[in-house]
Amino acid sequence: MRGNGEQPPGRVERARALAAAAGLPGYEVLQYHHTYLQRRFDVPSELDPDGDVGAVGPDLASYLRAEPELTLVAYSPLLTGAYTRADKPLGPAYDLPSVPGRLAALREVAAQTGATVNQVVLAWLMGGDVPAIPLVGASSVAQLDESLAAVDLELTAEQRDRLDQSR
């Protein structure tokens, strides 16, 4: 359904309507790229040369808030290591004025909680107003342990507000 200019909520609703008309179950889980940093959608991605339509933007986030029976699975939530590794640059999709402030807030909350930046990102995703199940990859047991520990990290309302309001 890509390439027709239709936004993700419209495509999902159309698919759900087609399934209902055929007496089939509709979508219950949506898998999109989602992370703490806001991104540009007008630059090509590794998966879509026409711009990244496979990421959660404002339209899809609003749709998910309105349709709480849908579950969001967030792939690449840790940006393949870019939050913590200098050798993994963010790339042009994250060339936005808000990124430095959001990274500073992320580091600040990590320092307050004693958690890693990656754990804060995962906790932010899981506990958000549009909760997401982060789909993480790990190349070591230590990385897996770090990600699993994020399940127990509860961000305070003040910390979440700090993260959400950073621009």
C-alpha positions in Angstrom: 0.0 0.0 0.0 3.0 2.3 -0.1 3.6 4.9 -2.7 0.0 6.0 -3.1 0.4 9.1 -0.8 -2.1 7.7 1.8 -1.1 8.2 5.4 -0.6 5.1 7.7 -3.9 5.6 9.6 -5.8 5.6 6.3 -4.1 2.5 5.0 -4.7 0.7 8.3 -8.4 1.7 8.4 -8.8 0.5 4.8 -7.2 -2.8 5.6 -9.4 -3.2 8.8 -12.5 -2.4 6.8 -11.6 -4.9 4.1 -10.9 -7.6 6.7 -14.3 -6.9 8.5 -16.2 -7.0 5.2 -14.6 -10.4 4.5 -15.4 -11.6 8.0 -11.7 -11.8 8.9 -9.9 -10.4 11.9 -8.4 -7.0 11.4 -5.0 -5.6 12.4 -4.3 -5.8 16.1 -0.6 -5.0 16.0 1.2 -2.3 14.0 5.0 -2.5 13.6 6.6 0.8 12.8 9.9 2.5 13.4 9.6 4.5 16.6 12.1 5.9 19.1 12.4 8.9 21.4 14.0 11.3 18.9 11.7 13.0 16.4 12.6 12.4 12.8 12.1 13.8 9.3 9.9 11.9 7.0 10.9 13.6 3.8 14.3 12.0 3.4 14.9 8.6 2.0 15.5 5.7 4.4 17.2 2.4 4.0 13.8 0.8 3.4 12.0 3.5 1.4 13.7 5.7 -1.2 10.7 8.0 -1.4 10.8 9.0 2.3 10.3 7.1 5.4 6.6 6.1 5.6 7.3 3.3 7.9 7.9 5.4 11.0 5.5 6.8 13.6 4.6 10.4 12.9 2.0 12.7 14.3 -0.9 11.2 12.3 -0.2 7.7 13.3 0.4 8.6 16.9 -2.9 10.4 17.0 -4.6 7.4 15.4 -3.1 5.0 17.9 -4.3 7.2 20.8 -7.8 7.0 19.4 -7.6 3.2 18.7 -6.3 1.8 22.0 -7.1 -1.8 21.0 -4.2 -1.6 18.5 -0.7 -2.4 19.8 2.4 -0.6 18.5 5.6 -2.6 18.1 8.5 -0.2 17.7 11.4 -1.5 15.7 14.8 0.0 15.8 14.0 1.9 19.0 17.7 2.3 19.9 18.7 3.5 16.4 21.2 0.6 15.9 23.4 2.0 18.7 23.3 5.7 17.7 22.2 6.9 21.1 25.4 5.6 22.7 28.0 5.0 20.0 30.0 7.8 18.4 30.7 5.6 15.4 26.9 5.3 14.7 25.8 8.8 13.5 22.1 9.6 13.6 21.9 10.4 9.9 19.9 13.0 7.9 16.5 11.8 9.2 17.5 13.2 12.6 18.8 16.5 11.3 16.3 18.6 13.2 16.7 21.6 15.6 15.0 19.6 18.4 17.5 16.7 18.5 20.3 18.4 20.7 17.8 19.4 23.3 16.1 16.0 23.3 19.4 14.2 23.6 20.4 16.5 26.6 17.1 15.7 28.3 17.6 12.0 27.7 21.1 12.2 29.3 19.8 14.2 32.2 17.0 11.7 33.0 19.4 8.8 32.6 21.7 10.5 35.2 18.8 11.1 37.6 17.6 7.5 37.4 21.0 5.8 37.3 19.9 4.0 34.2 21.5 4.0 30.8 20.3 6.2 27.9 19.1 3.1 26.1 17.1 2.1 29.2 15.4 5.5 29.4 14.5 5.4 25.7 12.9 1.9 26.2 11.1 2.9 29.4 9.8 6.1 27.6 8.4 4.0 24.8 6.8 1.4 27.0 5.2 3.9 29.4 4.1 6.6 26.9 0.6 7.8 26.1 0.9 5.6 23.1 2.6 2.6 24.7 4.9 0.6 22.5 6.5 -2.8 22.7 10.1 -2.1 21.7 11.6 -4.7 19.4 15.3 -4.7 20.3 18.3 -6.5 19.0 21.3 -7.5 21.0 24.7 -8.7 20.0 25.8 -9.6 23.5 24.3 -10.9 26.7 25.2 -7.5 28.3 23.1 -5.6 25.7 20.2 -8.0 26.3 20.4 -7.6 30.1 20.5 -3.8 29.6 17.4 -3.8 27.5 15.5 -6.2 29.8 16.3 -4.0 32.8 14.4 -1.2 31.2 11.1 -3.1 31.9 11.6 -2.2 35.6 12.5 1.4 35.0 9.5 3.7 36.0 9.9 7.2 34.9 8.3 9.8 37.1 5.8 12.2 35.8 8.4 15.0 36.0 11.0 13.0 34.1 8.5 12.0 31.4 7.4 15.6 31.1 11.0 16.7 30.8 11.5 14.2 28.0 8.3 15.0 26.2 8.6 18.8 26.4 12.2 19.0 25.2 12.5 20.7 21.9 
